[in-house]
Amino acid sequence: MSDPDRGGALTAHAAGIEFQNPVLLAAGTAAYGRELADVISLDHLGGLVTKAVSLEPREGASAPRVAEFEGGMINAVGLANPGVDEVKAKELPWLARNLARSRVIVNVVGRVVEDFGDVVARLDDADGLHAYELNVSCPNTRAGGLEFGADPAALTAVVRGARAATRRPLFVKLSPTLLDIAATARCAVDAGADGISVVNTIPGLVIDLATRRSRLGFGTGGVSGPGLRPVGVLATWKVRRAVPVPIIGLGGIGSAEDALQYVMAGASLVAVGTAALADPRLPERIVRDLAHWCERHAVARLADLVGSLEFPSGQTA
């Protein structure tokens, strides 16, 4: 695929980083990059968010981990990953060698508050990464499984711990199930976050009628796909109104038109997840289609459309 953005219409700036275009691969979609290197040109994308990285290796949930249904996909991977030391030794060097223009954001998870800062501290002297995404939808084992993002004190501690470990930008990834996602975004930014990612998956259950069992080995899982898109777009708009930081919008993006909804709602960057699992070449086509859309509509800079949504007079979300 040739570079479709010769005039630079798609260039995006977020948290001090320049992205050649706003299209990212969402966390888990390309693992740590090399898995898709022979399928797509990762360097034609704005960047990728890596698979989760935890302090210790995790085997993850029991199989089956993924199931499709008519509305999208449900998954329970269990944050399986080889642990921070192996990622630093093997995966980040590969990314540093093979990506010249695409930016790398490392997704960080933890079981307790301190894990997030410890992972960031261990990675931070490595090449091959530009920012971190803190997945605060993880259960805090010290608080009985309550999500870090649902507890302002725990969220503040997570972000401050990571902030103390790095000068690189921190994005905080929030769950759509939060009671007040705007207030949670403000809490994260007040603690030192440079950006917000919205949204994570929605908890769900899909049953196999023949066996009367869940279609996932773990039982419940996270729902993603087209049905999540309106939820993510609304969350993006709410967060955009609440905090003056860049937003990564994700959830149900399968086309340039979907990505534009997020941009108009307030996202500076967009991440493609479920749709890219089904069609790994889709993100490249979205880049091309965004460039063509800008040309057809005489949009010199896509960034000028960020947050351009016009709500009906007197209406609020």
N, C-alpha and C positions, 0 to 999 in steps of 0.2 A: 504494500500500500504506500503510495507516495504521500508526502506531507500535504494535507488538504488545506492547511492554514497559512498559506504563503504570506498573507497580509498581516498576520498576527492578531486577527479578530478574536481568537479564542484564548489568548494569553490571560492567565488568572494570577492574581497576587493574594496570598493568604498567610497571615502570621509571619510576614517577613520572607516568605519563600515565593519564588516565581515558578509557576507551572506553565508549561507550553500550551496546555489546554486544561479544562476543568474536569476531565473524565478520569476517574480512578477506578481501580478494581477494589471492591469492598473486602474487608477482612475475611480470610478463609477461601476466597474465590480462586486464588492462584497459589495457595500455600505460601511459599517463600520466593516464588518467581520462576525458578528453574523448571517447575512442572509444566509450565505453559510456554516455555521459551521456544520450542519447536512448532508451536501452533499459531501463535500471534507474535507480532512485534511489540514487545512491552515498551520499547522506547518511543513508540508513536502515541502512547497514552500520557496523560498528565502525571500519573503515578500509580502506585499500588499500596494498599494497606496489607501488611503481612498477616498470616495466620497468627493466632494468639501465641504469646510467649509468657511462660510462667517461670517462677524461680526454679522449680524442680520439674523433671519430666512428668507428663501425665499420659496415661494410657487412654483416657476418654471413656465414653459411654459404650455400652454393649451394642452389638449389631442386632438388627439393622439400624443405621444412624440417620438415614434420610428416606423420606417417602414423598412422592408426588400425590397431589389430589387436584380436583378440578379447579380450585382457586389459587393454586400455587404449590408451595413446598413446605414440609415441616421437617425439622432436623433436631437431633440431640447428639451432637458430636462429643460433648463433654470437655471442650477446650483441649483436646488431645494435641500434644506438642512435645518436642524432644528436650525442652528445658533451655534456659537462657544460655548456659555455657556452650551447648552444641550450636545453637543459633548464632552465637557470636563467632564461634570457631569455623563454621562451615557455610552458613547461609548468608550472613552479611558480607563476607569476602566475595562470594559469587555475585551478589548484587552490585557491589562496588566495581567489579571487573566488567560486568555485562550491561549495565545501564549507564548511559551517558547523559540522557536528557530527562528521563522519567524519574520522579521523586519517590522516595520510599518513606512510608510512615509505618512504624512498628506498633502493632496492637499488643497492649500489655494487660495481663490479668493477674489476679492474686486471690489467695484464700483469706488473708488478714490484711489489715491496713498497711503494714510495713512492707509487704511483698512488692507493692507497686514501685516504691522508691528504690528498693533493693534491685529489682530487675533493671530499672532505668540506670542506676549507678553502675551496674556491671556492663551495660551495653555502651555507655556514653562515650567512651574513648575509641570506639570502633568507627571505621569508615562504612559507607554504604547505607546510611540512614540520615533522614533530614528532620524527622519529627516523630512524636509518639502519640498514640491514641489509647487513652485509658478506658478500658471497658468496665465501667462501674456498675454494670448490670449483673456482675458476678455476686454470688452469695457470700456474705461475710460470716465465716464459720464461727468467729468469736461472738457474733451477735445473733446466733441461732438461725443463720441462713438469710437474714434480711439483706436485701441488695444494698451495696455501698451507696448507690445513688439515691436510695429512698431514705437515707439517714443523713441529715445535713452535717452532723458532727463527723461521721465517718467519711463522708465525701470531702469535707474540708481537709481532714487529715491525709487522705489519699493524695489529693492534689498538692498539698503543701509538701508532702514527703517527696513526690516526684519532682516538684519544682526545685527543691533544694539539691536535687541530684543532677540537674541539667540546665543548660541555657537554651537548649533546643525547644522549639514550640511544642506545647502540649494541647492536644484536642481531647475533650472528654465526651465519651459516647454514652448517650442517655436512652433509657427505655421509654417506649410509648405508654407504658402503664403507670407512669408517675402521676400523682394527683395534680401537681402543678409544675409542668415541665419548664415553664418560664422561670419560676422561682428557683428551681434546681439549677438551671443554667446560670442564673445570677450568683448562686452560691459557689459554683465551680469557678466562675470568672473572678469573683472576689478572693478566692483562695489561690489564684495564680494561673488559671487556664488561659491559653491564648486563642482557643477556638472550641466549638461544640460540634459533635457529630450526632445527627438525628435522622432516622431512629434505628434502634435495635429491633429484634423480632418481637412478636406478641406470643405469649404462651398459648398453647393449644393442644388438642388431642384428636387424633384420627384413628378410627376403629376399623379393624378388619372384621367384617360381618361373618365370614365363614368360620373364623377361629374365635371370635368374640374377644380378641385381644388387641392391644394397641399395635399399630403398624411400626412402632419404634421399639427397640430393645429397652430403652430407658423408661418408656411409658409416654410421658408428656414431652413436648418439644417446642421449638420456636417456629412460628408461622411467618413465612416471607412470601414474596411474589406480588402480583398485580393488586391484590386486595389490600396490601399494606400501603400502597402509594398515597391515597388520600390522607391516611393517618400521618405519614411522614411529611407530606406537604404542609398540612396544618401545623404540625409540630415545628417545622422550619419557620413558618410565618410567626408563630408565637415567640420562638426564641429570638428571631430577628428583631422583634419589637422590644425585647427585654434586655438584650446585651449588645454592645458595639464591637463584637468580635466576628471573625469569619466562621461560616457554618459549612460543614460537609453534609449535604442532603443525600439520604439513601433510603431505600425501601420501595421495591416494585418498579424500578426504572428498567424499561425494555426498549426505549426508543429515544430519539432526539427530542421529540415532543414531550415525553415524560420528564426528561432532564430539564427542559425549559420551564416546566411547571415549578420545579424546585428552585431554579434560578430566580424566577419572578417572585417566588415566595420569600427569597432571601438567601439562598445558598450561593456561596462563591465557588464551591466545588461540588461535584456529584459523584457518587460511588455506585457501581453496578455490581450486584451480587448474584441473586438467584438466576436471572436471565443469562448471565455469563457462564454459569455452570452448564446450562442447557446448550448454549451456543458461544464458545469461547471467543469467536471472532466478532461478536456483537459490539463490544466496547469500541473497537476500531471503527466500525460503521457509524456508531453514534458520533464519534469525533468528526468524521467526514460529513455526516448529515447536519451537524450543528454548523459547520463552516458553510455549507450550502444554504442553510436556512438564513444565516446572517447575510449572505450575499443577496438572496432573493428579497429580503426585507430591508435592505440598505442599512443594516446594523454594523457600524464600524467596529464596535467593541462589545462583545457579549457581556463584559463586566458592567456595562451601563444599564443592563436590564436587571441586575441583582436588586431584589427588593422592590421591583416596580409594580407589584400587584396593587390593583385599585379595588378596594372593598366597597360594596354598596354603601351609600351614605347612611350613617346611623347604625350600621351593622357591625358587630364585633364577633369574634370567634368564641 
